[in-house]
Amino acid sequence: MGSNPYPPIDGWRLPQTAVAATLASVVGAGRRGDEAGVFWLGERGATTQISAVVSLRGRGVIESPGRWQVSSGVYGVVSRLARRHGLTLLATAHTHGRGVPVAMSITDRLDGVRVPDFLAVVIGDGGAMRDPAEWSFNVFDGRDFDELADDDFAARVAFVEGGVRLWRANADGVSAWSGREDE
């Protein structure tokens, strides 16, 4: 028997710098009325710290009203990046537009990454919802995504100090990113 490629994750440590970079990456699209998103990378373990934010923009990334989609080519670029740095794709964070519920849609549930304990985060108001305590944090349980209720959220998600690596990626490749809005 081989080792489990998906060891259980009991909790996530989310640096405030990752929250800020995530919002900087998505808010411009939100102002245009489009959905947008990022990938969060880190080392998978019982308690996982998000250590990188990958802003997704360009070829292979669709940002439009009601739809954020990433091509397999973009996943490939990010997968190679993660491997080079000893990281794993742990979560996605994407926006829903103004007036759209801050909850996973049917499309999010069916077409999102479906890996045990994968975290899928939904940010409301096109990224203008700045307080992550108001976002929807959803964990894939092997069959479907379950939204973390308040008590479970408080027990499993910790906002911490510390830096993160920042990259921008699309189907053409990856580059360093400053974390500034609309760069």
N, C-alpha and C positions, 0 to 999 in steps of 0.2 A: 504494500500500500504506500502511495506517495503522500507527501504532506499536503495539507489543505491549502489551495491557492488563495482562499478567502478566509483567513483567520477572523474570528468574530471581532467586531468593534463595539465596545461598550460605551465609548464617549469620544467626543471631538473637542479639541482645543482650537479655538478660532481666534487668531490674532486680530486686534483692532485694525492693524495695517492691511490685513486681507479684506476686511469689511470695506475700508476706505477705497482700496484699489478696485474692488468689485463694483462699487457705486460709480467710481470715476469711469470705468469701462462701459457701463450700461446706460448711464443717464442721458447721454447725447442721443442715442437711438430712441429712448423714451420720449424725449422732447419732440422728436420727429413723428411720434406715434407708432414706433416700431418696437417689437420685442428684441431683446439682446441677452447675452449671457456670457459666463466665464466657466472655466474648469478650475477646480481646486485640487492641488496635488499635495502629497505628503507620503510618509512612511506608514503603511498599514500596520496596526497593532491594536491591542486591547483599548488603549487610549491613544488616539491618533491626533497629531498636531498638523493642521494645515500649514504647509511651509512654502507654497508657491501658488500664485494666481496667474492663469493664462487667459489673457484677453483675446477674444476670437473675433476677427474682423477681416474681411476680404474674400478672396476666391474660396468657395466651398462653404461659406457661412451665409445663411439667409437671415436677414433681419427685416421683418415686415410686420404690418399690423396683425396681431393674433398668431404670429408664427416666428419661432426661432428654430433654425435647423442647421445642423452641422454635418457635413459630408463624411463619408468613410475616409477620404483622403486627409481631412483635417484630423480625424481620430488617429490616423497613422502617424502624422507629423508629431502630434502630442505624445503618442505612445513612445516614439523613438526618443523624444526629448526627455520624457520621464525616465526611461531606461538608462539613458546616459548619466542621469543625476541620481539614480537609485531611488526614484520616487514612483508613486502609483496614482492613477486617477481615482480620487476618493469621492468627489462630489461635483455636481453642477449647480450653478446658481443662475437663474434667469428671471427676467421680468415678465409681468403681465401688465397690460395697459390700464389706464385710468378707468375705474368702474368695473374692471374684471375681477372676480374673486381671487383673493390671495390663497389659492389652493391649487393642487395639481389638477389639470384638465385630463380628459380621457386620453388625448394625444400624448400628454406628458407621461401618463401612466403606461401606455402601451409602447411608445417609441423611445422612452428614456433608457438610460443604462440600467439593466436589470441584473445586478450583481448583489449577492447577499451583503447587507449592511451599507449599501451605497446610499449616500445622502443626496437628496434632490431638494434644492431650496428655491422657493418662489418669492420674488420681491415685488411688492405692489406698486401701483401708480407709476409704471414705467421707470422705476429706479428712484423716484422721488420719495419713496417711503424709506427714510434714512435709518430708522431704528430697527436693527435686526430682530429685536424681540417681537416685532410686529410681522415679520416674515413667516412663511410657512416652511417648516423643516420636516422632511419626509424621509423615512428610512425604508429601503426595500427589504422585505422579510422573506424573500424566496418565492413569493407568489404575487405580491402586490406591495404598493407603498402605503405605509401607515404614517399619518401625521403625528408628530410628537405633541402630546398634550402638555399643558403648562408644567405639571409636576415632572413628567418625563424629560421635557426640554431642560428644565432647571438642573436635573440630575445628570444629563448626558452632554449638554453643550456648555462649554465654559469660554467666556471671552477673556483673552489674555493679552499681555504686552508681548512685544517682540516683532521682529521683521519677517518679511517673506520675500522670496524671489519673484520677480515680475517678468513675464514674457508676453509677447503678442504672437499669435500663430494664425495661419490659414493654410490652404492646400499647397501654397508655394513654399512654405517653410516657417521658420520661427526666428524671432529677433528679440533683443532686450527691449524692455518697455519701462518707461519712467514711472508709470502709475498715474500720470496726469490725464485729466479728462480730455477727450477728443484729440489726442495726439495722433 
